[in-house]
Amino acid sequence: MGELDAKAGRTVCGSPLARTEELIADYAEHLRLVLGRSEATIRSYSSDLQLFAQEYPTLGEFELGNLRAWLGEQVRAGAARTTMARRIAAAKGFGAWLVAQGYLEVNPAARLAAPKVGRPLPKVVAQSQMAEVIDSPASRTEETFVRDRAILELLYATGIRVSELCGINVADLDLKRNTVRVRGKGNKQRVVPFGEPAARALQTLLQSRPAAAGPEEPVFCGVRGGRIGPRQVRKIVAEAGDLHGVETLGPHGLRHSAATHMLDGGADLRVVQELLGHSSLQTTQIYTHVSIAGLTEAYKQAHPRA
């Protein structure tokens, strides 16, 4: 391991006195370039680790007792279980990287126990109500109406994530086969089909532009003409939901509803997994619980012996 360089007045990486903040920046690059993690994950993990480094700034302080004390402070401050689970995951990943790089011999975070995080059932919008939301967005102009309807159609037709929708270029659309290529978590690409209503909405959107859009131009543009951002898409979806009595509707609600409605219609679970871009079938299985919940409710209302 390194030692303190007295002449230069600085710390050699690997020394117990090495600055944790500098190592966190290197770890963030590892997440980005080697593991291909999303920018949102990198920001979250870096922010969590920087919070620890503010209290325990040197590498020698990255040890189990300090980690437990820091996490205990977070719990007392009212941090949610999901937040605690993420911070423990960040510490474990960082510790494993420190060992792999030779900065530590043992990962002290490996002994941390993550809290069990309950996964609430997603809110599902009824199919009839979903049709109203998509057909009549709360747009203020004809131009934004065409764009907003295409956004709502595609989100519901495909179940893609809001970040995936914002990243779609014209070249990613195949309006002959009714498919779209999206880039999901870890920059993984997949091709997702959509139906005729979404195809018509996309064709209308592209035809409404004053000039033909180039292949690398974004399909969905914001108010200033550049690529639309997730925040604006969330606002479009929320306002459309409010207009039709669906409170707190967001892009993820459209994704949940699309997955549940596909399963209700008889789609295979693995097909839904592929469409949604889930790396694990276990993630997709939550939608089977939603379908069963709907089936149980229908049974209670319809069966004479329920």
C-alpha positions as CSV (number, residue, x, y, z in Angstrom):
1,M,0.0,0.0,0.0
2,G,1.1,3.6,-0.5
3,E,2.6,6.0,2.0
4,L,2.4,9.7,2.7
5,D,4.8,11.6,0.4
6,A,6.4,14.1,2.8
7,K,8.3,16.1,0.2
8,A,5.3,16.7,-2.0
9,G,3.0,17.1,0.9
10,R,0.4,14.8,-0.6
11,T,-1.0,11.3,-0.2
12,V,-0.1,8.4,-2.5
13,C,-3.2,6.5,-3.5
14,G,-3.5,3.3,-1.4
15,S,-2.3,5.0,1.8
16,P,-4.8,5.0,4.7
17,L,-4.6,8.8,4.3
18,A,-5.7,8.8,0.7
19,R,-8.7,11.1,0.1
20,T,-11.9,9.1,-0.3
21,E,-13.4,11.8,-2.5
22,E,-10.7,11.3,-5.2
23,L,-11.3,7.6,-5.2
24,I,-15.0,8.1,-5.5
25,A,-14.4,10.1,-8.7
26,D,-12.3,7.2,-10.1
27,Y,-15.0,4.7,-9.1
28,A,-17.6,6.8,-10.9
29,E,-15.6,6.4,-14.1
30,H,-15.4,2.7,-13.5
31,L,-19.2,2.5,-13.3
32,R,-19.5,4.5,-16.5
33,L,-16.8,3.0,-18.7
34,V,-16.5,-0.5,-17.4
35,L,-19.9,-1.5,-16.0
36,G,-21.9,0.8,-18.3
37,R,-24.2,2.0,-15.5
38,S,-26.7,4.7,-16.3
39,E,-25.9,8.4,-15.5
40,A,-28.7,8.4,-13.0
41,T,-27.2,5.5,-11.1
42,I,-23.7,7.0,-11.2
43,R,-25.0,10.3,-9.8
44,S,-26.9,8.6,-7.1
45,Y,-24.0,6.4,-6.0
46,S,-21.5,9.2,-6.2
47,S,-23.7,11.5,-4.1
48,D,-24.3,8.8,-1.5
49,L,-20.5,8.1,-1.2
50,Q,-19.7,11.8,-1.0
51,L,-22.0,12.1,2.0
52,F,-19.9,9.5,3.7
53,A,-16.7,11.1,2.7
54,Q,-17.8,14.5,4.2
55,E,-17.7,12.8,7.6
56,Y,-14.9,10.3,7.0
57,P,-12.6,11.9,4.4
58,T,-9.7,9.4,4.4
59,L,-9.5,5.9,3.1
60,G,-8.5,4.5,6.5
61,E,-11.9,5.7,7.8
62,F,-13.8,3.5,5.3
63,E,-14.3,0.7,7.8
64,L,-17.3,-1.2,9.2
65,G,-17.8,0.8,12.4
66,N,-17.9,4.2,10.6
67,L,-20.2,2.8,7.9
68,R,-22.6,1.6,10.5
69,A,-22.5,4.9,12.4
70,W,-23.1,6.9,9.2
71,L,-26.0,4.7,8.1
72,G,-27.4,4.9,11.6
73,E,-27.4,8.7,11.3
74,Q,-29.3,8.4,8.0
75,V,-32.0,6.3,9.6
76,R,-32.4,8.7,12.5
77,A,-32.7,11.5,10.0
78,G,-35.7,9.7,8.5
79,A,-34.1,8.3,5.3
80,A,-36.5,5.9,3.4
81,R,-35.7,2.2,3.2
82,T,-35.2,2.5,-0.5
83,T,-32.6,5.3,0.1
84,M,-30.9,3.2,2.7
85,A,-30.8,0.1,0.4
86,R,-29.2,2.2,-2.4
87,R,-26.6,3.7,-0.1
88,I,-25.6,0.3,1.2
89,A,-25.4,-0.9,-2.4
90,A,-23.2,2.1,-3.2
91,A,-20.9,1.4,-0.2
92,K,-20.6,-2.4,-1.1
93,G,-19.8,-1.7,-4.7
94,F,-17.2,1.0,-3.8
95,G,-15.6,-1.4,-1.3
96,A,-15.4,-4.2,-3.8
97,W,-13.8,-1.8,-6.3
98,L,-11.3,-0.7,-3.7
99,V,-10.3,-4.3,-3.0
100,A,-10.0,-5.1,-6.8
101,Q,-7.8,-2.0,-7.3
102,G,-5.5,-3.0,-4.4
103,Y,-6.5,-0.1,-2.1
104,L,-7.9,-2.4,0.5
105,E,-7.4,-6.0,1.4
106,V,-11.0,-6.6,2.6
107,N,-14.3,-5.0,1.7
108,P,-15.6,-3.6,5.1
109,A,-19.0,-2.9,3.5
110,A,-19.6,-6.5,2.6
111,R,-21.0,-7.2,6.1
112,L,-23.6,-4.5,5.9
113,A,-27.2,-5.9,5.8
114,A,-29.5,-4.1,3.4
115,P,-33.1,-3.4,4.7
116,K,-35.9,-5.3,3.0
117,V,-37.7,-2.9,0.7
118,G,-41.3,-3.6,0.1
119,R,-42.4,-3.3,-3.5
120,P,-45.8,-1.6,-3.7
121,L,-48.1,-2.8,-6.4
122,P,-48.0,-0.2,-9.3
123,K,-51.1,1.8,-10.0
124,V,-52.8,0.6,-13.2
125,V,-55.1,2.8,-15.3
126,A,-58.2,1.2,-16.7
127,Q,-58.0,0.6,-20.5
128,S,-61.1,2.8,-21.2
129,Q,-59.6,5.6,-19.1
130,M,-56.2,5.2,-20.8
131,A,-57.8,5.7,-24.2
132,E,-59.3,9.0,-23.0
133,V,-55.9,10.2,-21.7
134,I,-54.1,9.3,-24.9
135,D,-56.7,10.7,-27.3
136,S,-57.0,14.1,-25.6
137,P,-53.8,15.4,-24.0
138,A,-53.9,18.7,-22.2
139,S,-51.9,20.5,-25.0
140,R,-52.1,24.3,-25.5
141,T,-51.4,24.4,-29.3
142,E,-52.1,22.2,-32.3
143,E,-48.3,21.6,-32.7
144,T,-47.9,20.4,-29.1
145,F,-51.1,18.4,-29.3
146,V,-49.6,16.3,-32.2
147,R,-46.3,15.8,-30.3
148,D,-48.0,15.0,-26.9
149,R,-50.4,12.5,-28.4
150,A,-47.5,10.7,-30.1
151,I,-45.6,10.6,-26.8
152,L,-48.6,9.2,-24.9
153,E,-49.3,6.7,-27.7
154,L,-45.7,5.4,-27.8
155,L,-45.2,5.2,-24.0
156,Y,-48.4,3.1,-23.6
157,A,-47.9,1.1,-26.8
158,T,-44.4,0.0,-25.9
159,G,-44.0,0.4,-22.1
160,I,-40.6,2.0,-22.7
161,R,-39.0,4.2,-20.0
162,V,-39.1,8.0,-20.2
163,S,-35.3,8.2,-20.7
164,E,-35.6,5.7,-23.6
165,L,-38.3,7.7,-25.2
166,C,-36.3,11.0,-25.0
167,G,-33.3,9.3,-26.6
168,I,-35.2,8.1,-29.8
169,N,-33.8,9.5,-33.0
170,V,-35.6,9.4,-36.4
171,A,-33.3,6.6,-37.5
172,D,-34.5,4.5,-34.6
173,L,-38.1,4.4,-36.0
174,D,-39.1,1.8,-38.6
175,L,-42.6,2.8,-39.7
176,K,-42.8,0.0,-42.2
177,R,-42.4,-2.7,-39.5
178,N,-43.8,-0.6,-36.7
179,T,-40.8,-1.0,-34.4
180,V,-38.5,1.4,-32.5
181,R,-35.0,0.8,-31.3
182,V,-34.3,2.1,-27.8
183,R,-31.3,2.3,-25.5
184,G,-32.1,1.0,-22.0
185,K,-30.2,0.7,-18.8
186,G,-26.5,0.0,-19.3
187,N,-26.8,1.4,-22.9
188,K,-28.4,-2.0,-23.9
189,Q,-30.3,-1.7,-27.1
190,R,-33.6,-3.5,-27.9
191,V,-36.2,-3.3,-30.6
192,V,-39.8,-2.9,-29.5
193,P,-42.9,-3.2,-31.6
194,F,-45.9,-0.9,-31.5
195,G,-49.4,-0.9,-33.0
196,E,-51.2,1.1,-35.7
197,P,-52.5,3.9,-33.4
198,A,-48.9,4.8,-32.3
199,A,-47.7,4.4,-35.9
200,R,-50.3,6.9,-37.2
201,A,-49.5,9.4,-34.4
202,L,-45.7,9.2,-35.2
203,Q,-46.3,9.6,-38.9
204,T,-48.5,12.7,-38.2
205,L,-45.8,14.1,-35.9
206,L,-43.0,13.7,-38.5
207,Q,-45.2,15.1,-41.3
208,S,-46.0,18.1,-39.2
209,R,-42.5,19.4,-39.2
210,P,-41.6,22.3,-41.4
211,A,-38.7,20.4,-43.0
212,A,-37.9,16.7,-43.3
213,A,-36.1,15.5,-40.1
214,G,-32.6,14.0,-40.5
215,P,-31.9,10.4,-39.3
216,E,-30.0,11.6,-36.2
217,E,-32.5,14.2,-35.2
218,P,-34.7,13.5,-32.1
219,V,-38.2,12.3,-32.8
220,F,-39.6,14.4,-29.8
221,C,-38.5,18.0,-29.4
222,G,-39.0,20.4,-26.6
223,V,-40.3,24.0,-26.7
224,R,-36.9,25.4,-27.9
225,G,-36.5,22.8,-30.7
226,G,-33.9,20.6,-29.0
227,R,-34.4,17.1,-27.7
228,I,-37.2,16.9,-25.2
229,G,-36.2,16.1,-21.6
230,P,-37.7,13.6,-19.1
231,R,-39.1,16.5,-16.9
232,Q,-41.1,17.9,-19.8
233,V,-42.4,14.4,-20.7
234,R,-43.5,13.8,-17.1
235,K,-45.3,17.2,-17.1
236,I,-47.1,16.2,-20.4
237,V,-48.2,12.9,-18.9
238,A,-49.3,14.3,-15.6
239,E,-51.4,17.1,-17.2
240,A,-53.1,14.6,-19.5
241,G,-53.9,12.4,-16.5
242,D,-55.2,15.4,-14.4
243,L,-57.5,16.4,-17.3
244,H,-59.2,13.0,-17.3
245,G,-59.3,12.4,-13.5
246,V,-56.2,10.2,-13.2
247,E,-54.2,11.8,-10.4
248,T,-50.4,11.6,-10.2
249,L,-50.0,9.8,-13.5
250,G,-46.5,9.6,-14.9
251,P,-44.5,7.8,-17.6
252,H,-43.9,4.9,-15.2
253,G,-47.7,4.6,-14.7
254,L,-48.1,4.1,-18.5
255,R,-45.4,1.5,-18.4
256,H,-47.1,-0.3,-15.5
257,S,-50.5,-0.2,-17.3
258,A,-49.1,-1.4,-20.6
259,A,-47.4,-4.4,-19.0
260,T,-50.5,-5.3,-16.9
261,H,-52.9,-4.9,-19.8
262,M,-50.6,-7.2,-22.0
263,L,-50.6,-9.9,-19.3
264,D,-54.4,-9.5,-18.9
265,G,-54.7,-10.1,-22.6
266,G,-52.8,-13.3,-22.5
267,A,-49.2,-12.2,-23.2
268,D,-46.4,-14.5,-22.0
269,L,-44.4,-13.2,-19.0
270,R,-41.1,-13.6,-20.9
271,V,-42.4,-11.6,-23.8
272,V,-43.4,-8.8,-21.5
273,Q,-39.9,-9.0,-19.9
274,E,-38.3,-8.6,-23.3
275,L,-40.5,-5.7,-24.2
276,L,-39.8,-3.8,-21.0
277,G,-36.1,-4.5,-21.1
278,H,-35.9,-6.2,-17.7
279,S,-32.7,-8.1,-17.1
280,S,-34.4,-10.3,-14.6
281,L,-37.7,-12.1,-14.9
282,Q,-38.3,-11.5,-11.2
283,T,-38.7,-7.8,-11.9
284,T,-41.4,-8.5,-14.5
285,Q,-43.3,-10.9,-12.1
286,I,-44.6,-7.9,-10.1
287,Y,-47.1,-7.4,-12.9
288,T,-48.5,-10.9,-12.4
289,H,-49.5,-9.8,-8.9
290,V,-51.3,-6.8,-10.4
291,S,-53.2,-9.0,-12.8
292,I,-54.1,-11.4,-10.0
293,A,-55.3,-8.5,-7.9
294,G,-57.6,-7.4,-10.7
295,L,-58.9,-10.9,-11.3
296,T,-59.6,-11.3,-7.5
297,E,-61.6,-8.0,-7.5
298,A,-63.6,-9.0,-10.6
299,Y,-64.3,-12.4,-9.0
300,K,-65.6,-10.7,-5.8
301,Q,-67.9,-8.5,-7.8
302,A,-69.2,-11.1,-10.2
303,H,-69.3,-14.5,-8.5
304,P,-72.4,-15.3,-6.5
305,R,-70.4,-17.3,-3.9
306,A,-67.5,-14.8,-3.6
